[in-house]
Amino acid sequence: MSTVNNKVQEEKNSVDDGPKPGQEQASGGLFGRLFGRRKKNVDNDADKVDGRASAINESELPGADGVWQESPTGLPVEGLDGVVSEVAPEREAKRFNQENAPETVVPGEPLTSAGEVESVTLQSVGSEVAAGVSKEFDQPGTSVDGSVLEGDSGLNSSPETVEEQKGLFARLKSGLAKTRKQFVGTLDNLFYGDKEIDEEFLEELEEILLTSDLGVKTSYRLFSQIEEKVTHKELENPAHLRAFLQGEIGAILQRSEVAWEIDAKPYVIMTIGVNGVGKTTTIGKLASIFTKQKKKVVLGAADTFRAAAVEQLMVWAERANVPIVKQKMGADPAAVAFDTVQSAIKRKADIVIVDTAGRLHTKVNLMDELKKIQRVLGKALPGAPHEVLLVLDANTGQNAISQAKMFHQEIGVTGLVMTKLDGTAKGGVIVGVCDELKIPVRYIGIGESIADLRAFDSNDFVDALFDKV
């Protein structure tokens, strides 16, 4: 008995003496106030991504022959030579052995995984992730105007739900309430009463434009036009000035309202964006929207770094009743993207949506990983990706403009989704993005439910924004 106790004590001591995991560290004038604050926010974000990059450097990643090896760059590598520029499709398809082979999960039906047919359910999804997504859509919420939001998909009619009785325009107006109050409400306070457009009036107007998150270039362009028209007596009172601003902003947004043509099969959509903008949630909502349009959709879980990212996308796949191609954590995201396209071709799917890991637009090595995924998609299917969809968070304000510029310069963005417009007063940033980049806006997010991810309509947006506060 004493011998057993001694062994137990020795094992306990050996465990107590083991290494403990370390704790990660938390991270003069109008223009000075504006950009001083924003620089601080970007620095904080950069610190977070630096921590993420160091975490990747310490991970082991699979090589072309299925052998796990240390990545010299902190990113997934194609082979033992570490070369990532030219990737042959056959190497992408064979980079995992039988144990690490990609898995296609189809809710409610058998699937083919590494040549074997087996029954798979989504009960393995983490309970916390499933509960989190379910809570987002199954539980009633509160809109910005205090009314109750519906649960589930947001498309089922219910006479007891106040929000559903409002109509699409009222929902949009409600979603833009904070931005309307901050921007248009401030303008109307300036315009109120019988005022003359003098120098003092124009100085106040200039400050409102610069602090409205329209973007510096857009604000100055609008203000220069106003000054010129005031000089030529074309704008004689605040009412005319308000109408001019509404018309100019409407013209800017209208140029970014372009019909989204799904002209390939499968049509491959690659989603990109920084951390926390809502890429995975947007993908889930888009999958549901396309499914309701009678299109066959396949999802690819190429965000193999963020904890629970795959599980979160699996929950969305189950909700939309679409298949998902996934790998385990730490797998090469480019290989997952390749396998997703191959699976979609075999299934004769209409649309492929590939999720990618969030990354800060200022990190070169992380942007290079996106380029690699883009190249591999093109080798899996010539012409792919057909859409590079950038997801932006309206809460970031003017920083969203710099994000869009960098992603567009490095990757080539073909479409935008602006999320979380209902939760911020900085929704005017969509005007700056459209004015400076002239990229089509596909969808905007104005609430929690699937119905609140709506196709962008510039006329409705401007009318809801400039409606009387």
SULNOR-V345327 format. One line per field, one symbol per residue. ss: DSSP state (2 for helix, 1 for strand, 0 for the rest). psi: psi as a letter, one per 30 degrees, with the letter a starting at -180 (. if undefined). Layout:
BEGIN
ss: ???
psi: ???
END
This chain:
BEGIN
ss: 0222222222222222000000000000022222222222222222222222222220011100000111000000000000000000222220000000001110000011100111000000002222222222220011000001100000000000002220022222222022222222222222200000002222222222220000022222222222222220000002222222222222222200000000000011111100000022222222222222000011111000000022222222222200111100000022222222222222200011111000000002222222222222222200000011111112220022222222222200001111102220000022222222200011111000022211100222222220000
psi: eeeeeeeeeeeeeeeeflkkklkkkk.iaeeeeefeeeeeeeeeeeeeeeeeeeeefflklkafgfkklkkffglkleaffgkfejjkeeeefgfkaeegklkjkjkglllkjhfkklkklgffkkeeeeeeeeeeffkkaklfgflkllabfgfkkkffjeefffleeeeeeefgeeeeeedeeeeeeefklilkiaeeeeeeeeeeefgggfkeeeeeeeeeeeeeeeeggfjfleeeeeeeeeeeeeeeeefgjkkjjjgljkjkkjklllkgfheeeeeeeeeeeeefghkkkkkkigigekkgeeeeeeeeeeefhllkklllkfljeeeeeeeeeeeeeefhlekkjkklkkkkffjeeeeeeeeeeeeeeffejkflkfkjjkkkkfffbffeeeeeeeeeeeeikflkkjlhffglggfffeeeeeeefhkkjelkkgaeleffjlkkjeeeeeeeeglk.
END
